[in-house]
Amino acid sequence: MKTVRVVAAVIRRDDRIFATQRGYGAFKDGWEFPGGKIEPGETPEQALVREIREELDTEIRVGDLIERVEYDYPDFHLSMDCYWCEVVEGHLELKEHEAARWLSREELFSVDWLPADIGLIGRIKEMMERG
């Protein structure tokens, strides 16, 4: 089974997390953290900055690694590095996604997350509660 290496931005503003709804592909309409594939020669952090610039026309600062999610989809294995991020410049303009929401801690489970992202939500909620 092939492994796909991706990065995801958990963008935090005050007490809310930015979530996006996929507008394309096999997982259309599922909710996820924005990000994408790591290109050859890029660090995960560089890939994340590039992907958010491309997808959301926004500059971000990449913070700490939250965790690496390993998940087996039917056709591939996903290895996803998830980082805390903050907006440096821009307005998170949707270029590829159908919708987006700022979710409070209490609202984190109110959207239909993609399978690989679900396990991360509990961890993020815990970290938000600790401050």
N, CA, C and O atoms as a DFTB+ gen file, in Angstrom:
524 C
 N C O
     1  1       0.854      -1.183       0.000
     2  2       0.000       0.000       0.000
     3  2       0.895       1.239       0.000
     4  3       1.859       1.321       0.761
     5  1       0.564       2.198      -0.859
     6  2       1.423       3.386      -0.909
     7  2       1.120       4.325       0.253
     8  3      -0.013       4.403       0.728
     9  1       2.154       5.036       0.701
    10  2       2.004       6.009       1.783
    11  2       1.989       7.406       1.189
    12  3       2.827       7.744       0.352
    13  1       1.046       8.204       1.618
    14  2       0.950       9.603       1.203
    15  2       1.299      10.464       2.415
    16  3       0.652      10.376       3.459
    17  1       2.332      11.299       2.264
    18  2       2.782      12.178       3.349
    19  2       2.163      13.559       3.164
    20  3       2.344      14.197       2.127
    21  1       1.441      14.006       4.165
    22  2       0.797      15.312       4.093
    23  2       1.009      16.080       5.403
    24  3       1.447      15.534       6.415
    25  1       0.677      17.365       5.330
    26  2       0.717      18.231       6.508
    27  2      -0.638      18.901       6.661
    28  3      -1.356      19.112       5.683
    29  1      -0.979      19.235       7.905
    30  2      -2.252      19.892       8.173
    31  2      -2.024      21.030       9.162
    32  3      -1.256      20.907      10.117
    33  1      -2.717      22.149       8.905
    34  2      -2.621      23.334       9.757
    35  2      -3.822      23.397      10.688
    36  3      -4.964      23.477      10.236
    37  1      -3.559      23.360      11.976
    38  2      -4.607      23.581      12.968
    39  2      -4.482      25.058      13.343
    40  3      -3.743      25.426      14.257
    41  1      -5.225      25.892      12.614
    42  2      -5.115      27.343      12.770
    43  2      -5.995      27.771      13.937
    44  3      -7.201      27.525      13.957
    45  1      -5.361      28.414      14.903
    46  2      -6.069      28.803      16.128
    47  2      -6.118      30.323      16.224
    48  3      -5.119      31.007      16.005
    49  1      -7.279      30.826      16.552
    50  2      -7.461      32.254      16.824
    51  2      -8.315      32.347      18.070
    52  3      -9.455      31.883      18.085
    53  1      -7.769      32.944      19.112
    54  2      -8.438      33.015      20.407
    55  2      -8.821      31.598      20.835
    56  3      -7.949      30.745      20.999
    57  1     -10.108      31.344      21.016
    58  2     -10.542      30.020      21.467
    59  2     -11.186      29.210      20.355
    60  3     -12.005      28.331      20.621
    61  1     -10.822      29.498      19.113
    62  2     -11.461      28.798      17.995
    63  2     -10.427      28.185      17.061
    64  3      -9.291      28.645      16.954
    65  1     -10.874      27.122      16.386
    66  2     -10.050      26.381      15.434
    67  2     -10.704      26.485      14.057
    68  3     -11.925      26.384      13.933
    69  1      -9.884      26.687      13.026
    70  2     -10.377      26.838      11.659
    71  2     -10.489      25.464      10.987
    72  3      -9.510      24.723      10.899
    73  1     -11.687      25.141      10.520
    74  2     -11.937      23.869       9.828
    75  2     -12.468      24.154       8.433
    76  3     -13.206      25.117       8.224
    77  1     -12.087      23.309       7.477
    78  2     -12.529      23.502       6.089
    79  2     -13.263      22.257       5.585
    80  3     -12.995      21.138       6.023
    81  1     -14.192      22.480       4.658
    82  2     -14.968      21.391       4.065
    83  2     -14.467      21.160       2.646
    84  3     -14.407      22.086       1.837
    85  1     -14.110      19.916       2.356
    86  2     -13.563      19.573       1.040
    87  2     -14.587      19.815      -0.059
    88  3     -15.765      19.489       0.092
    89  1     -14.124      20.393      -1.168
    90  2     -15.008      20.669      -2.283
    91  2     -14.779      19.757      -3.474
    92  3     -15.342      19.987      -4.544
    93  1     -13.952      18.713      -3.304
    94  2     -13.578      17.885      -4.455
    95  2     -13.173      16.491      -3.989
    96  3     -12.941      16.265      -2.801
    97  1     -13.090      15.560      -4.935
    98  2     -12.501      14.246      -4.701
    99  2     -13.395      13.264      -3.973
   100  3     -14.582      13.501      -3.750
   101  1     -12.775      12.148      -3.612
   102  2     -13.482      11.041      -2.977
   103  2     -14.093      11.429      -1.635
   104  3     -15.089      10.849      -1.203
   105  1     -13.492      12.407      -0.986
   106  2     -13.966      12.782       0.352
   107  2     -14.660      14.140       0.358
   108  3     -14.681      14.843       1.369
   109  1     -15.233      14.495      -0.808
   110  2     -15.960      15.758      -0.936
   111  2     -16.994      15.888       0.190
   112  3     -17.656      14.915       0.551
   113  1     -17.119      17.076       0.727
   114  2     -18.054      17.421       1.812
   115  2     -17.571      17.046       3.205
   116  3     -18.168      17.477       4.192
   117  1     -16.497      16.250       3.317
   118  2     -15.951      15.947       4.641
   119  2     -15.170      17.135       5.174
   120  3     -14.649      17.936       4.397
   121  1     -15.086      17.255       6.482
   122  2     -14.367      18.360       7.107
   123  2     -12.957      17.931       7.463
   124  3     -12.709      16.784       7.835
   125  1     -12.027      18.890       7.340
   126  2     -10.615      18.597       7.564
   127  2      -9.888      19.865       7.998
   128  3     -10.446      20.962       7.991
   129  1      -8.636      19.681       8.370
   130  2      -7.767      20.826       8.576
   131  2      -7.065      21.091       7.249
   132  3      -6.638      20.149       6.581
   133  1      -6.938      22.365       6.853
   134  2      -6.303      22.655       5.562
   135  2      -4.842      22.238       5.542
   136  3      -4.178      22.183       6.577
   137  1      -4.358      21.948       4.353
   138  2      -2.971      21.518       4.181
   139  2      -2.834      20.758       2.885
   140  3      -3.608      20.975       1.954
   141  1      -1.861      19.869       2.809
   142  2      -1.688      19.102       1.583
   143  2      -0.396      18.319       1.572
   144  3       0.258      18.153       2.602
   145  1      -0.033      17.835       0.381
   146  2       1.121      16.965       0.221
   147  2       2.441      17.720       0.374
   148  3       2.566      18.894       0.025
   149  1       3.416      16.989       0.912
   150  2       4.775      17.507       1.018
   151  2       5.474      17.206      -0.306
   152  3       5.534      16.053      -0.732
   153  1       6.002      18.243      -0.953
   154  2       6.721      18.074      -2.227
   155  2       8.162      17.652      -1.944
   156  3       8.692      17.937      -0.870
   157  1       8.809      16.963      -2.918
   158  2      10.220      16.575      -2.717
   159  2      11.080      17.803      -2.401
   160  3      10.962      18.843      -3.049
   161  1      11.940      17.662      -1.403
   162  2      12.843      18.745      -1.032
   163  2      12.272      19.734      -0.028
   164  3      12.987      20.622       0.438
   165  1      10.990      19.594       0.314
   166  2      10.376      20.505       1.285
   167  2      10.392      19.892       2.685
   168  3      10.291      18.675       2.842
   169  1      10.519      20.743       3.688
   170  2      10.268      20.289       5.054
   171  2       8.748      20.321       5.248
   172  3       8.048      20.984       4.483
   173  1       8.230      19.617       6.255
   174  2       6.791      19.702       6.507
   175  2       6.327      21.144       6.727
   176  3       5.262      21.540       6.254
   177  1       7.134      21.921       7.445
   178  2       6.761      23.312       7.718
   179  2       6.693      24.136       6.433
   180  3       5.767      24.927       6.251
   181  1       7.663      23.955       5.548
   182  2       7.652      24.680       4.260
   183  2       6.443      24.278       3.426
   184  3       5.814      25.124       2.790
   185  1       6.119      22.992       3.429
   186  2       4.958      22.505       2.670
   187  2       3.678      23.146       3.200
   188  3       2.802      23.525       2.423
   189  1       3.573      23.265       4.503
   190  2       2.369      23.831       5.116
   191  2       2.204      25.306       4.755
   192  3       1.106      25.746       4.416
   193  1       3.285      26.061       4.827
   194  2       3.238      27.481       4.458
   195  2       2.801      27.614       2.995
   196  3       1.960      28.454       2.677
   197  1       3.371      26.785       2.099
   198  2       3.032      26.839       0.673
   199  2       1.570      26.457       0.442
   200  3       0.848      27.149      -0.276
   201  1       1.140      25.360       1.049
   202  2      -0.232      24.884       0.842
   203  2      -1.266      25.908       1.312
   204  3      -2.261      26.134       0.623
   205  1      -1.050      26.525       2.465
   206  2      -2.019      27.499       2.983
   207  2      -2.016      28.757       2.111
   208  3      -3.058      29.383       1.918
   209  1      -0.862      29.118       1.592
   210  2      -0.797      30.252       0.660
   211  2      -1.618      29.913      -0.598
   212  3      -2.382      30.749      -1.081
   213  1      -1.460      28.690      -1.124
   214  2      -2.171      28.279      -2.346
   215  2      -3.675      28.113      -2.113
   216  3      -4.482      28.568      -2.924
   217  1      -4.053      27.465      -1.008
   218  2      -5.461      27.127      -0.771
   219  2      -6.272      28.275      -0.187
   220  3      -7.469      28.395      -0.451
   221  1      -5.615      29.121       0.610
   222  2      -6.364      30.113       1.386
   223  2      -5.833      31.541       1.222
   224  3      -6.321      32.468       1.868
   225  1      -4.829      31.712       0.352
   226  2      -4.261      33.033       0.095
   227  2      -3.887      33.741       1.403
   228  3      -4.159      34.928       1.583
   229  1      -3.263      32.989       2.304
   230  2      -2.953      33.486       3.639
   231  2      -1.546      33.040       4.040
   232  3      -1.122      31.927       3.729
   233  1      -0.834      33.926       4.734
   234  2       0.480      33.586       5.289
   235  2       0.283      33.133       6.734
   236  3      -0.421      33.773       7.515
   237  1       0.922      32.015       7.066
   238  2       0.811      31.500       8.430
   239  2       2.188      31.357       9.070
   240  3       3.210      31.301       8.386
   241  1       2.186      31.301      10.382
   242  2       3.369      30.917      11.150
   243  2       3.092      29.517      11.666
   244  3       2.061      29.267      12.289
   245  1       4.023      28.601      11.401
   246  2       3.870      27.212      11.843
   247  2       4.478      27.068      13.232
   248  3       5.634      27.423      13.460
   249  1       3.684      26.543      14.148
   250  2       4.132      26.349      15.529
   251  2       4.502      24.906      15.794
   252  3       5.085      24.231      14.946
   253  1       4.155      24.445      16.979
   254  2       4.543      23.105      17.428
   255  2       3.775      22.005      16.702
   256  3       2.621      22.174      16.310
   257  1       4.457      20.877      16.537
   258  2       3.813      19.666      16.021
   259  2       2.852      19.159      17.097
   260  3       3.243      18.969      18.249
   261  1       1.597      18.943      16.714
   262  2       0.617      18.376      17.657
   263  2       0.816      16.867      17.701
   264  3       1.011      16.282      18.766
   265  1       0.763      16.255      16.534
   266  2       1.074      14.821      16.417
   267  2       1.100      14.407      14.965
   268  3       0.620      15.123      14.086
   269  1       1.670      13.238      14.726
   270  2       1.630      12.626      13.397
   271  2       0.525      11.584      13.431
   272  3       0.547      10.654      14.238
   273  1      -0.442      11.759      12.536
   274  2      -1.557      10.819      12.431
   275  2      -1.208       9.792      11.361
   276  3      -0.825      10.152      10.247
   277  1      -1.340       8.523      11.699
   278  2      -1.155       7.432      10.737
   279  2      -2.530       6.794      10.554
   280  3      -3.154       6.360      11.522
   281  1      -2.999       6.740       9.303
   282  2      -4.349       6.223       9.067
   283  2      -4.391       5.440       7.760
   284  3      -3.867       5.890       6.741
   285  1      -5.014       4.270       7.795
   286  2      -5.156       3.448       6.594
   287  2      -6.510       3.688       5.941
   288  3      -7.550       3.298       6.471
   289  1      -6.476       4.337       4.784
   290  2      -7.663       4.429       3.934
   291  2      -7.663       3.180       3.063
   292  3      -6.655       2.475       3.015
   293  1      -8.771       2.883       2.366
   294  2      -8.812       1.652       1.559
   295  2      -7.696       1.569       0.506
   296  3      -7.169       0.485       0.256
   297  1      -7.331       2.709      -0.115
   298  2      -6.379       2.676      -1.226
   299  2      -4.975       3.149      -0.890
   300  3      -4.067       3.005      -1.709
   301  1      -4.777       3.712       0.302
   302  2      -3.445       4.233       0.642
   303  2      -3.315       4.427       2.150
   304  3      -4.308       4.447       2.876
   305  1      -2.082       4.568       2.601
   306  2      -1.805       4.886       3.997
   307  2      -1.487       6.370       4.083
   308  3      -0.644       6.875       3.341
   309  1      -2.165       7.073       4.995
   310  2      -1.929       8.503       5.176
   311  2      -1.035       8.725       6.390
   312  3      -1.299       8.214       7.479
   313  1       0.025       9.498       6.181
   314  2       0.885       9.922       7.280
   315  2       0.796      11.447       7.305
   316  3       1.302      12.116       6.404
   317  1       0.146      12.002       8.345
   318  2      -0.185      13.426       8.370
   319  2       0.407      14.100       9.608
   320  3       0.052      13.775      10.741
   321  1       1.317      15.046       9.365
   322  2       1.879      15.854      10.449
   323  2       0.965      17.048      10.673
   324  3       0.711      17.826       9.754
   325  1       0.471      17.190      11.899
   326  2      -0.485      18.250      12.227
   327  2       0.182      19.264      13.158
   328  3       0.695      18.906      14.218
   329  1       0.167      20.524      12.748
   330  2       0.842      21.588      13.492
   331  2      -0.127      22.670      13.933
   332  3      -1.087      22.987      13.231
   333  1       0.140      23.239      15.119
   334  2      -0.533      24.471      15.519
   335  2      -0.040      25.566      14.597
   336  3       1.156      25.641      14.313
   337  1      -0.938      26.418      14.125
   338  2      -0.553      27.518      13.237
   339  2      -1.328      28.773      13.606
   340  3      -2.384      28.711      14.235
   341  1      -0.779      29.912      13.200
   342  2      -1.510      31.166      13.374
   343  2      -1.381      31.993      12.106
   344  3      -0.388      31.906      11.383
   345  1      -2.399      32.791      11.854
   346  2      -2.407      33.661      10.676
   347  2      -1.462      34.836      10.925
   348  3      -1.521      35.494      11.963
   349  1      -0.594      35.080       9.950
   350  2       0.307      36.225      10.011
   351  2      -0.271      37.354       9.160
   352  3      -0.261      38.523       9.547
   353  1      -0.781      36.960       7.973
   354  2      -1.331      37.952       7.053
   355  2      -2.323      37.270       6.126
   356  3      -2.079      36.157       5.659
   357  1      -3.442      37.936       5.859
   358  2      -4.441      37.377       4.950
   359  2      -5.752      37.110       5.674
   360  3      -5.871      37.298       6.884
   361  1      -6.741      36.661       4.884
   362  2      -8.101      36.501       5.419
   363  2      -8.688      35.117       5.183
   364  3      -9.909      34.965       5.170
   365  1      -7.848      34.109       4.997
   366  2      -8.322      32.734       4.833
   367  2      -9.414      32.650       3.764
   368  3     -10.533      32.209       4.027
   369  1      -9.066      33.078       2.574
   370  2      -9.994      33.082       1.436
   371  2     -10.072      31.685       0.824
   372  3      -9.051      31.125       0.425
   373  1     -11.274      31.122       0.747
   374  2     -11.438      29.755       0.238
   375  2     -11.234      29.696      -1.271
   376  3     -11.987      30.316      -2.023
   377  1     -10.221      28.955      -1.721
   378  2      -9.958      28.787      -3.146
   379  2     -10.308      27.374      -3.609
   380  3     -10.673      27.177      -4.768
   381  1     -10.201      26.391      -2.715
   382  2     -10.461      24.997      -3.091
   383  2     -11.546      24.351      -2.239
   384  3     -12.071      23.299      -2.605
   385  1     -11.881      24.950      -1.135
   386  2     -12.847      24.351      -0.217
   387  2     -14.247      24.913      -0.443
   388  3     -14.427      26.017      -0.956
   389  1     -15.230      24.109      -0.039
   390  2     -16.635      24.474      -0.185
   391  2     -17.088      25.441       0.898
   392  3     -17.868      26.360       0.650
   393  1     -16.585      25.212       2.097
   394  2     -17.017      26.012       3.249
   395  2     -15.928      25.973       4.304
   396  3     -15.004      25.162       4.237
   397  1     -16.052      26.858       5.273
   398  2     -15.126      26.874       6.410
   399  2     -15.872      27.402       7.626
   400  3     -16.839      28.154       7.503
   401  1     -15.409      26.999       8.795
   402  2     -16.013      27.477      10.041
   403  2     -14.933      27.627      11.096
   404  3     -13.957      26.877      11.124
   405  1     -15.127      28.610      11.961
   406  2     -14.316      28.719      13.174
   407  2     -15.087      27.979      14.259
   408  3     -16.208      28.359      14.597
   409  1     -14.492      26.930      14.803
   410  2     -15.174      26.090      15.787
   411  2     -14.609      26.326      17.189
   412  3     -13.395      26.327      17.393
   413  1     -15.512      26.523      18.144
   414  2     -15.090      26.607      19.540
   415  2     -14.821      25.187      20.032
   416  3     -15.134      24.211      19.350
   417  1     -14.246      25.088      21.210
   418  2     -13.976      23.783      21.819
   419  2     -15.247      22.941      21.861
   420  3     -15.221      21.748      21.558
   421  1     -16.357      23.569      22.239
   422  2     -17.632      22.848      22.363
   423  2     -18.188      22.421      20.998
   424  3     -18.982      21.484      20.920
   425  1     -17.780      23.094      19.939
   426  2     -18.309      22.800      18.599
   427  2     -17.421      21.857      17.785
   428  3     -17.767      21.507      16.656
   429  1     -16.293      21.447      18.338
   430  2     -15.337      20.652      17.554
   431  2     -15.940      19.387      16.953
   432  3     -15.554      18.972      15.860
   433  1     -16.883      18.775      17.661
   434  2     -17.480      17.531      17.148
   435  2     -18.774      17.778      16.370
   436  3     -19.513      16.838      16.081
   437  1     -19.050      19.049      16.027
   438  2     -20.311      19.378      15.357
   439  2     -20.245      19.237      13.837
   440  3     -21.264      19.381      13.162
   441  1     -19.063      18.958      13.291
   442  2     -18.943      18.767      11.839
   443  2     -18.530      17.325      11.559
   444  3     -18.056      16.619      12.449
   445  1     -18.717      16.900      10.317
   446  2     -18.435      15.525       9.907
   447  2     -16.978      15.432       9.436
   448  3     -16.695      15.566       8.245
   449  1     -16.054      15.200      10.384
   450  2     -14.619      15.148      10.084
   451  2     -14.276      13.944       9.211
   452  3     -14.929      12.903       9.290
   453  1     -13.260      14.092       8.390
   454  2     -12.731      12.958       7.633
   455  2     -12.132      11.953       8.623
   456  3     -11.687      12.340       9.704
   457  1     -12.117      10.659       8.256
   458  2     -11.666       9.631       9.203
   459  2     -10.293       9.896       9.830
   460  3     -10.123       9.687      11.031
   461  1      -9.330      10.344       9.057
   462  2      -7.984      10.553       9.597
   463  2      -7.939      11.699      10.605
   464  3      -7.076      11.720      11.483
   465  1      -8.857      12.646      10.484
   466  2      -8.851      13.821      11.363
   467  2      -9.570      13.569      12.697
   468  3      -9.302      14.250      13.687
   469  1     -10.477      12.596      12.718
   470  2     -11.317      12.389      13.904
   471  2     -10.495      12.149      15.163
   472  3     -10.777      12.733      16.210
   473  1      -9.471      11.288      15.068
   474  2      -8.665      10.969      16.243
   475  2      -7.953      12.174      16.824
   476  3      -7.669      12.223      18.021
   477  1      -7.672      13.130      15.985
   478  2      -6.949      14.327      16.405
   479  2      -7.844      15.291      17.184
   480  3      -7.350      16.070      18.000
   481  1      -9.146      15.245      16.941
   482  2     -10.062      16.229      17.515
   483  2     -10.072      16.158      19.037
   484  3     -10.041      17.191      19.706
   485  1     -10.114      14.946      19.588
   486  2     -10.095      14.796      21.045
   487  2      -8.828      15.384      21.650
   488  3      -8.871      16.042      22.689
   489  1      -7.717      15.143      20.996
   490  2      -6.423      15.666      21.481
   491  2      -6.407      17.195      21.439
   492  3      -5.941      17.838      22.379
   493  1      -6.910      17.771      20.359
   494  2      -6.954      19.231      20.230
   495  2      -7.863      19.824      21.304
   496  3      -7.534      20.842      21.914
   497  1      -8.998      19.184      21.527
   498  2      -9.938      19.673      22.542
   499  2      -9.269      19.698      23.921
   500  3      -9.390      20.675      24.661
   501  1      -8.562      18.615      24.257
   502  2      -7.831      18.536      25.524
   503  2      -6.806      19.660      25.644
   504  3      -6.702      20.317      26.681
   505  1      -6.048      19.870      24.563
   506  2      -5.001      20.901      24.579
   507  2      -5.613      22.296      24.714
   508  3      -5.042      23.161      25.379
   509  1      -6.758      22.516      24.092
   510  2      -7.437      23.816      24.201
   511  2      -7.929      24.044      25.635
   512  3      -7.874      25.159      26.153
   513  1      -8.412      22.965      26.265
   514  2      -8.916      23.098      27.634
   515  2      -7.803      23.432      28.617
   516  3      -8.019      24.125      29.611
   517  1      -6.593      22.920      28.318
   518  2      -5.444      23.216      29.186
   519  2      -4.909      24.632      28.940
   520  3      -4.171      25.181      29.759
   521  1      -5.298      25.213      27.791
   522  2      -4.804      26.555      27.467
   523  2      -3.699      26.449      26.547
   524  3      -3.132      27.464      26.143
